[in-house]
């Protein structure tokens, strides 16, 4: 996390055989020990609902070569379609899908939520 300055990430979630993801630029390191991150997700979005239900989420850090992925998960292509179609993913402990092409990936558990706005 010491190497993270700023950028664009895909936050993904999975619950009850449903999976979804969304592009975010609100991903920050809160603490190194213990490791804690913060993401901001718009309420009412499918990804937010799946994170809320499962208590888990994944973060895939994109490079500047991933504009198409950023657009796809930002909903520029579709909000309701399978955003993972044709993409290689992998899973860690939480079974949340993470993008294989990502520069880095984080498998996360929700420890707190703070509704704002």
Secondary structure, DSSP 8 states (H G I E B T S, - for coil): -TT--S--EEEEEEETTEEEEEEES-EEEEETTTTEEEE---TTSHHHHHHHHHSEEEEEE--TT-HHHHHHHTTSS-SSS-TTTT--EE--TT---EETT-SEEEEEE--------
